[in-house]
C-alpha cells in the first residue's frame, strides 16, 4: 500500500494495521504543514526524538520535498519510506516514522531504546585469565564488541530480519579473504529460507541450520565470549548473531571445539594440555563409567580385584534391586535433582542440596535400596559430565543409552555401542568439514590444536580442515 498525500488516510491505515494502544500518534506543525510522528511508546527514545527529529522539522521550510526535509534532521540513520507497510514494520521495530500532509513519502528515523543487560562476564565461560566481557541480549552491543576486537575492513556484516511476528534481527559475520569460498553463500541461502512465526533465541536458528535434523550430536558451535568468536572468525568460521540472545552461533562446527576452552590460550601449554587431558577423561567417565560398573557386576566379576569385589559384595548383598535397575534408579534420581536445582528458586537451592545429597542419598543407602558403590559411581559420572558444559545434553543421553546396553549385553554390547558411535561420528560432516577432524580424516597440521595443544606462537597455520582461503596465521622474522 503506497503512502497517500492525504495525511488522515495514512494515519487511519497505520491504526488499522497496528491497532495497539502503545502506538503513539504525535501531531505537530511545520509552518502551516500538518505532520504526524508515529512511534511505539515503550521502545522509543522520546527525548532524542523531540530534540533531534521534531525540533529541526518544525524549523524547516514546509514547501521542501520529503528528501530535503530529511536533510534538515540531525540524525544519520534516516530513510525515506514509500509504502505504509514498510513504515509500519519500522514503527514496530522501534523506529519513528513521520508522515506529512500533501506528500507521498515518509521519513523513518532509528530512535530505538531498549533496556538491555549490562556487559559482564558470561556465566558459561568463566576464566581466571583473559577478557571478562561477554555478549548480552542486544545485537548492537554484541556487534560493537566484535568491532572492538576486529578493526579490519575485511570483517563483513550481513543483516537479515526473520520471524513473521517477531521480525528478529539476525547478523551474519565473517572475515573476507579468510572464510572458505561458497560457505557464506550456503549459509546465507539457509538463512533466507527461514520462515517461522518467531525467533526468541539463537537456538531456534541453530536448529534450522542443522544439516542433520534428527542427529543427537550438536552441529553448531556457540559462545558468549567475544574473544572466542574472534578466534573462530580468524580460523575461517562464520558467526551468526541473533537479537535477544547472548549466544552467538558459529559454523562450521567440529566436535573438537568444545574440548577447547578460551583460557587454554592464555596459560602455558603444559597446563592447557593437562586440563584438556582431564576433560577427555572426564567425558569418558561421565558416559561409560555407570555402564561399565553394571556390566562388570552382571557379566564380568572376574575382572574386579578381589578386595574390591568383597567390598562390592558386602555392600550389595541386602539390595533388592539388580545392578542395572539400581544404577538406573540412581541415575533417574540424579537427573531429577539436577533438573529441580535449575528450575527451583535460588534461595531454596541450599535446602535441595542438603535434602538431595545428604538426606536422600544417605537414607537410601541405610534403607538398603541402593548400595554405596552405586552412589559413588553416579557421583563421579555426574560431576564429570560438567567438565564440558556444552556437551551435557548429548552426554546425558549417551550415558543412559550406554547403561541400557551394558545391562543387557555386558562389555560386548558396550564395545559394539562405542564402535557404532565412532563410525557414526566419522561419517558426519558439517558444511563440508569433517566432524571428527583432525583425527578422522587425519590432518597433521591441525594436530597443533587438538587434544594436545602446541604453544600459541607455534600455530603458524590456520586449520586445514576448515578450508580457509588464507592458510597462514602468522610469520616470524629471523
C-alpha positions as CSV (number, residue, x, y, z in Angstrom):
1,X,0.0,0.0,0.0
2,X,1.6,3.2,-1.2
3,X,1.7,6.3,1.0
4,X,-1.1,8.7,0.1
5,X,-0.8,12.5,0.0
6,X,-3.8,12.5,2.4
7,X,-2.4,12.6,5.9
8,X,-5.6,11.4,7.6
9,X,-5.8,8.4,5.2
10,X,-2.2,7.4,6.2
11,X,-2.9,7.7,9.9
12,X,-6.1,5.6,9.6
13,X,-4.2,3.0,7.6
14,X,-1.5,2.7,10.3
15,X,-4.1,2.5,13.0
16,X,-5.9,-0.2,11.2
17,X,-2.7,-2.3,10.8
18,X,-1.3,-1.8,14.3
19,X,-4.4,-1.5,16.4
20,X,-2.4,-1.1,19.6
21,X,-2.7,1.5,22.4
22,X,1.1,1.8,22.8
23,X,1.5,3.1,19.2
24,X,1.6,6.9,19.7
25,X,0.5,9.4,17.1
26,X,2.1,12.8,17.8
27,X,0.8,15.7,15.6
28,X,2.8,18.9,15.0
29,X,3.1,21.7,12.5
30,X,5.9,22.6,10.1
31,X,4.8,26.2,9.4
32,X,1.3,25.6,8.1
33,X,2.0,21.9,7.1
34,X,0.5,19.2,9.2
35,X,2.7,16.3,10.2
36,X,2.3,13.2,12.4
37,X,5.2,11.3,14.1
38,X,4.2,7.7,14.9
39,X,6.2,5.5,17.3
40,X,5.9,2.8,19.9
41,X,6.0,4.3,23.3
42,X,7.9,1.6,25.2
43,X,10.8,1.2,22.8
44,X,11.5,4.7,21.5
45,X,13.9,7.3,22.8
46,X,11.4,10.2,23.1
47,X,13.9,12.7,24.4
48,X,16.1,12.2,21.3
49,X,13.1,12.2,19.1
50,X,12.0,15.7,20.3
51,X,15.4,17.3,20.1
52,X,16.9,15.7,17.0
53,X,13.8,14.9,14.9
54,X,10.8,17.0,15.7
55,X,12.5,20.3,16.6
56,X,14.6,20.5,13.3
57,X,11.5,19.6,11.2
58,X,9.5,22.4,12.9
59,X,12.1,24.9,11.8
60,X,12.2,23.6,8.2
61,X,10.6,25.1,5.1
62,X,7.2,23.4,4.7
63,X,7.5,23.7,0.9
64,X,10.5,21.4,0.9
65,X,10.2,17.9,-0.5
66,X,10.5,14.9,1.9
67,X,14.0,14.3,0.8
68,X,15.0,17.9,1.7
69,X,13.1,17.7,4.9
70,X,15.1,14.6,5.9
71,X,18.3,16.5,5.4
72,X,17.3,19.1,8.0
73,X,17.2,16.3,10.6
74,X,20.2,16.0,12.9
75,X,20.3,12.2,12.6
76,X,22.5,9.9,10.4
77,X,20.1,6.9,10.2
78,X,17.3,8.5,8.2
79,X,15.4,6.6,5.5
80,X,12.6,7.6,3.1
81,X,9.6,5.3,3.0
82,X,7.2,4.9,0.1
83,X,4.7,2.4,1.4
84,X,2.6,2.1,4.5
85,X,3.6,-1.5,5.2
86,X,7.3,-0.7,5.2
87,X,6.5,2.2,7.6
88,X,4.6,0.0,10.0
89,X,7.4,-2.5,10.0
90,X,9.8,0.3,11.0
91,X,7.5,1.6,13.7
92,X,7.1,-1.8,15.3
93,X,10.9,-2.2,15.2
94,X,11.3,0.9,17.4
95,X,11.8,3.5,14.7
96,X,9.9,6.7,14.4
97,X,8.0,7.4,11.1
98,X,6.9,10.9,10.2
99,X,4.0,11.4,7.7
100,X,3.3,14.7,6.0
101,X,0.1,16.2,4.6
102,X,0.3,16.5,0.8
103,X,3.4,14.4,0.4
104,X,3.6,10.8,-0.7
105,X,6.7,9.8,1.2
106,X,7.6,9.5,4.9
107,X,10.7,9.9,7.0
108,X,11.9,6.9,9.1
109,X,14.4,7.6,12.0
110,X,16.0,4.9,14.0
111,X,15.4,6.0,17.6
112,X,15.1,2.6,19.3
113,X,15.8,2.5,23.0
114,X,15.7,-0.9,24.7
115,X,16.5,-1.8,28.3
116,X,19.5,-4.2,28.0
117,X,21.6,-6.1,30.4
118,X,25.0,-4.5,31.1
119,X,28.1,-6.1,29.5
120,X,29.5,-8.5,32.1
121,X,31.5,-11.7,32.4
122,X,29.4,-14.6,30.8
123,X,28.4,-17.3,33.3
124,X,29.1,-20.1,30.9
125,X,32.7,-19.1,30.1
126,X,34.4,-18.0,33.3
127,X,38.2,-17.7,33.2
128,X,40.9,-16.7,35.6
129,X,43.0,-15.1,32.8
130,X,41.7,-13.4,29.8
131,X,39.0,-10.8,29.0
132,X,36.0,-10.5,31.3
133,X,33.4,-9.1,28.9
134,X,30.6,-11.1,27.3
135,X,27.7,-10.8,24.9
136,X,24.3,-9.6,26.1
137,X,20.8,-9.7,24.5
138,X,21.3,-6.6,22.3
139,X,22.6,-7.3,18.8
140,X,24.0,-3.8,18.5
141,X,26.0,-4.2,21.7
142,X,27.3,-7.5,20.5
143,X,28.4,-6.1,17.2
144,X,30.2,-3.3,18.9
145,X,32.2,-5.8,21.0
146,X,33.2,-7.6,17.8
147,X,34.2,-4.4,16.1
148,X,36.3,-3.6,19.2
149,X,38.3,-6.7,18.7
150,X,38.3,-6.8,14.9
151,X,39.1,-3.4,13.3
152,X,39.8,-4.8,9.9
153,X,37.7,-3.7,6.8
154,X,37.6,-7.3,5.9
155,X,35.1,-8.0,8.7
156,X,31.8,-8.2,6.9
157,X,28.3,-8.0,8.4
158,X,25.1,-9.0,6.5
159,X,21.7,-8.3,8.2
160,X,18.5,-10.3,8.0
161,X,15.1,-10.0,9.6
162,X,13.3,-13.2,10.3
163,X,10.1,-14.2,12.1
164,X,6.7,-13.4,10.7
165,X,5.6,-11.8,14.0
166,X,8.9,-11.1,15.9
167,X,10.8,-9.6,13.0
168,X,14.0,-10.6,14.7
169,X,17.3,-9.1,13.6
170,X,20.0,-11.6,12.5
171,X,23.5,-10.7,11.5
172,X,25.9,-12.9,9.5
173,X,29.5,-12.0,10.1
174,X,32.7,-13.3,8.6
175,X,36.2,-12.2,7.6
176,X,36.5,-11.8,3.8
177,X,39.7,-13.4,2.5
178,X,39.9,-16.0,5.2
179,X,36.5,-17.7,5.1
180,X,36.1,-20.5,2.5
181,X,34.5,-19.6,-0.8
182,X,31.0,-20.9,-1.1
183,X,30.5,-21.3,2.7
184,X,29.0,-17.8,3.1
185,X,26.7,-18.3,0.2
186,X,25.5,-21.7,1.5
187,X,24.6,-20.3,5.0
188,X,23.1,-17.1,3.5
189,X,20.7,-19.2,1.5
190,X,19.7,-21.2,4.5
191,X,19.0,-18.0,6.5
192,X,17.0,-16.6,3.6
193,X,14.8,-19.7,3.6
194,X,13.8,-19.4,7.2
195,X,10.1,-19.0,7.5
196,X,8.8,-19.2,11.1
197,X,6.4,-17.4,13.4
198,X,9.1,-16.1,15.8
199,X,12.7,-16.5,16.9
200,X,13.0,-15.9,20.7
201,X,16.6,-17.2,20.8
202,X,19.6,-18.2,18.7
203,X,19.0,-21.9,19.5
204,X,16.0,-21.7,17.1
205,X,18.2,-20.5,14.3
206,X,20.8,-23.2,15.2
207,X,18.3,-25.9,14.8
208,X,17.1,-24.5,11.4
209,X,20.8,-24.5,10.2
210,X,21.4,-28.1,11.2
211,X,22.2,-30.3,8.2
212,X,21.1,-33.5,10.1
213,X,17.8,-32.6,11.7
214,X,17.5,-35.8,13.8
215,X,21.1,-36.2,14.9
216,X,21.7,-36.5,18.7
217,X,25.0,-34.6,18.3
218,X,25.2,-30.8,18.2
219,X,26.1,-29.4,14.8
220,X,26.6,-25.7,15.6
221,X,29.1,-24.1,17.9
222,X,28.1,-21.3,20.3
223,X,29.8,-18.8,22.5
224,X,29.1,-15.9,24.9
225,X,32.7,-14.6,24.7
226,X,33.8,-12.0,22.1
227,X,37.5,-13.3,22.2
228,X,36.3,-16.8,21.4
229,X,34.2,-15.6,18.5
230,X,37.2,-13.5,17.2
231,X,39.5,-16.6,17.2
232,X,36.9,-18.7,15.4
233,X,36.4,-16.0,12.8
234,X,40.1,-15.8,12.3
235,X,40.2,-19.5,11.7
236,X,37.7,-19.2,8.8
237,X,34.4,-19.8,10.6
238,X,31.2,-17.8,10.3
239,X,29.3,-16.1,13.2
240,X,25.6,-15.6,13.4
241,X,24.2,-13.1,15.9
242,X,20.5,-13.1,16.9
243,X,18.9,-10.1,18.6
244,X,17.7,-11.1,22.0
245,X,20.2,-13.9,22.6
246,X,23.7,-13.6,24.2
247,X,24.8,-16.8,22.4
248,X,26.5,-16.4,19.1
249,X,26.3,-19.3,16.6
250,X,29.5,-20.4,14.8
251,X,29.8,-22.6,11.7
252,X,31.1,-25.0,10.6
253,X,31.3,-26.9,13.9
254,X,33.7,-29.7,14.8
255,X,33.5,-31.9,17.8
256,X,36.9,-30.9,19.0
257,X,35.7,-27.3,19.6
258,X,34.1,-28.0,22.9
259,X,37.2,-29.6,24.2
260,X,39.0,-26.3,23.8
261,X,38.4,-23.5,26.3
262,X,39.4,-19.9,25.9
263,X,41.7,-20.0,28.9
264,X,43.8,-22.7,27.2
265,X,45.3,-19.9,25.1
266,X,46.1,-17.6,28.0
267,X,48.1,-20.1,30.1
268,X,51.1,-22.2,29.5
269,X,50.8,-25.1,27.0
270,X,51.7,-27.6,29.8
271,X,48.8,-26.5,32.0
272,X,46.5,-26.4,28.9
273,X,47.4,-29.9,27.8
274,X,46.9,-31.2,31.4
275,X,43.4,-29.7,31.6
276,X,42.5,-30.9,28.1
277,X,43.5,-34.5,29.0
278,X,41.4,-34.2,32.2
279,X,38.4,-33.1,30.1
280,X,38.7,-36.1,27.8
281,X,39.0,-38.5,30.8
282,X,36.0,-36.7,32.5
283,X,33.8,-37.1,29.4
284,X,34.7,-40.8,29.2
285,X,33.9,-41.3,32.8
286,X,30.6,-39.5,32.5
287,X,29.3,-41.7,29.6
288,X,30.8,-45.1,30.3
289,X,31.5,-45.4,34.0
290,X,27.9,-46.3,35.1
291,X,27.5,-48.8,32.3
292,X,30.9,-50.4,32.8
293,X,30.2,-50.8,36.6
294,X,26.9,-52.6,35.8
295,X,28.4,-54.7,33.0
296,X,31.2,-55.9,35.3
297,X,28.8,-56.8,38.1
298,X,26.4,-58.7,35.8
299,X,28.8,-60.4,33.4
300,X,32.5,-59.9,34.3
301,X,33.0,-60.3,38.0
302,X,36.4,-61.9,37.3
303,X,37.7,-58.5,36.1
304,X,37.2,-56.9,39.6
305,X,40.2,-57.2,42.0
306,X,39.4,-59.5,44.9
307,X,39.5,-56.9,47.7
308,X,37.2,-54.5,45.7
309,X,34.9,-57.4,44.8
310,X,34.5,-58.3,48.5
311,X,33.6,-54.6,49.3
312,X,31.0,-54.6,46.5
313,X,29.5,-58.0,47.6
314,X,29.2,-56.8,51.2
315,X,27.5,-53.6,50.1
316,X,25.0,-55.1,47.7
317,X,24.1,-58.4,49.5
318,X,21.0,-56.8,51.0
319,X,20.0,-54.8,48.0
320,X,16.7,-56.0,46.5
321,X,17.4,-54.4,43.0
322,X,19.5,-55.8,40.3
323,X,22.7,-53.8,39.4
324,X,21.2,-52.4,36.2
325,X,17.9,-51.4,37.8
326,X,19.7,-50.0,40.8
327,X,22.0,-47.8,38.6
328,X,19.1,-46.7,36.5
329,X,17.2,-45.7,39.7
330,X,20.2,-43.7,40.9
331,X,20.6,-42.1,37.5
332,X,17.0,-41.0,37.4
333,X,17.2,-39.5,40.9
334,X,20.3,-37.6,39.9
335,X,18.6,-36.2,36.7
336,X,15.5,-35.2,38.7
337,X,17.7,-33.4,41.3
338,X,19.7,-31.7,38.6
339,X,16.5,-30.5,36.8
340,X,14.9,-29.4,40.0
341,X,18.0,-27.4,41.0
342,X,17.8,-25.5,37.7
343,X,14.1,-24.7,37.9
344,X,13.6,-24.0,41.6
345,X,14.1,-20.6,43.2
346,X,17.7,-19.8,44.1
347,X,17.0,-19.2,47.8
348,X,15.9,-22.8,48.3
349,X,18.9,-24.3,46.4
350,X,20.8,-25.0,49.6
351,X,17.9,-26.9,51.0
352,X,17.8,-29.0,47.9
353,X,21.5,-29.8,48.2
354,X,21.0,-30.9,51.8
355,X,17.9,-32.9,51.1
356,X,19.2,-34.5,47.9
357,X,22.8,-35.1,48.5
358,X,22.8,-35.8,52.2
359,X,19.4,-36.9,53.5
360,X,18.1,-38.7,50.4
361,X,21.4,-40.4,49.5
362,X,22.3,-41.5,53.0
363,X,18.8,-42.6,53.8
364,X,18.6,-44.7,50.6
365,X,21.8,-46.5,51.5
366,X,20.8,-47.1,55.1
367,X,17.4,-48.4,54.0
368,X,19.1,-50.9,51.7
369,X,17.5,-49.5,48.5
370,X,20.8,-48.7,46.8
371,X,24.4,-49.5,47.5
372,X,27.3,-47.2,48.4
373,X,29.3,-48.0,45.3
374,X,26.4,-47.2,43.0
375,X,26.1,-43.7,44.7
376,X,29.8,-43.2,44.3
377,X,29.9,-44.2,40.6
378,X,26.9,-41.9,39.8
379,X,28.5,-39.1,41.8
380,X,31.7,-39.4,39.8
381,X,29.8,-39.6,36.5
382,X,27.5,-36.6,37.5
383,X,30.5,-34.4,38.3
384,X,32.5,-35.4,35.3
385,X,29.6,-34.6,32.9
386,X,30.0,-30.9,33.6
387,X,33.7,-30.8,32.6
388,X,32.5,-29.8,29.2
389,X,29.2,-28.0,29.8
390,X,28.4,-27.6,26.1
391,X,28.1,-31.3,25.7
392,X,25.9,-32.0,28.7
393,X,22.7,-32.5,26.5
394,X,24.4,-35.1,24.4
395,X,26.5,-36.9,27.0
396,X,23.5,-37.3,29.4
397,X,21.6,-39.2,26.7
398,X,24.6,-41.3,25.7
399,X,25.1,-42.2,29.4
400,X,21.6,-43.6,29.6
401,X,21.9,-45.5,26.3
402,X,25.2,-47.0,27.4
403,X,23.7,-48.0,30.7
404,X,20.8,-49.8,28.9
405,X,23.2,-51.6,26.5
406,X,25.6,-52.6,29.3
407,X,22.8,-54.0,31.4
408,X,21.6,-56.1,28.5
409,X,24.7,-57.3,26.8
410,X,27.7,-56.5,29.1
411,X,31.1,-55.4,27.9
412,X,30.5,-56.9,24.4
413,X,27.4,-54.6,24.0
414,X,29.5,-51.6,25.2
415,X,32.2,-52.3,22.6
416,X,29.5,-52.5,19.9
417,X,27.9,-49.3,21.2
418,X,31.3,-47.5,21.1
419,X,32.1,-48.8,17.6
420,X,28.7,-47.6,16.4
421,X,29.1,-44.1,17.8
422,X,32.6,-43.8,16.4
423,X,31.5,-45.0,12.9
424,X,28.6,-42.5,13.0
425,X,30.8,-39.6,14.1
426,X,33.4,-40.3,11.5
427,X,30.8,-40.4,8.7
428,X,29.4,-37.0,9.7
429,X,30.4,-33.7,8.1
430,X,29.3,-30.2,8.9
431,X,29.1,-27.8,5.9
432,X,31.8,-29.7,4.2
433,X,34.1,-30.0,7.3
434,X,34.7,-33.5,8.8
435,X,33.0,-33.7,12.2
436,X,35.9,-35.6,13.8
437,X,38.8,-33.7,12.2
438,X,41.8,-33.7,12.6
439,X,41.8,-37.3,13.7
440,X,39.4,-38.7,11.1
441,X,40.4,-37.9,8.5
442,X,43.9,-37.4,9.8
443,X,45.2,-33.9,9.2
444,X,48.7,-33.4,10.6
445,X,48.7,-29.7,10.5
446,X,45.6,-29.4,12.7
447,X,47.0,-31.6,15.5
448,X,48.7,-28.4,16.7
449,X,45.4,-27.5,18.4
450,X,43.9,-30.9,19.1
451,X,43.8,-32.9,22.4
452,X,47.5,-32.0,22.5
453,X,47.9,-28.2,22.1
454,X,51.0,-26.6,20.7
455,X,52.2,-23.3,22.0
456,X,50.2,-20.3,20.5
457,X,53.4,-18.9,18.8
458,X,53.8,-22.3,17.2
459,X,50.4,-22.2,15.5
460,X,51.6,-20.6,12.2
461,X,48.9,-22.2,10.0
462,X,45.1,-21.9,10.2
463,X,43.2,-25.2,10.5
464,X,43.3,-27.0,7.2
465,X,40.1,-28.9,8.0
466,X,38.0,-25.7,7.8
467,X,39.4,-24.9,4.4
468,X,40.3,-21.2,4.9
469,X,41.4,-19.2,1.9
470,X,44.3,-17.7,3.7
471,X,46.3,-20.6,5.2
472,X,49.0,-18.6,7.1
473,X,48.2,-17.2,10.5
474,X,51.5,-15.6,11.4
475,X,55.0,-15.1,10.2
476,X,58.3,-14.9,12.0
477,X,61.4,-12.9,11.0
478,X,64.7,-14.4,12.0
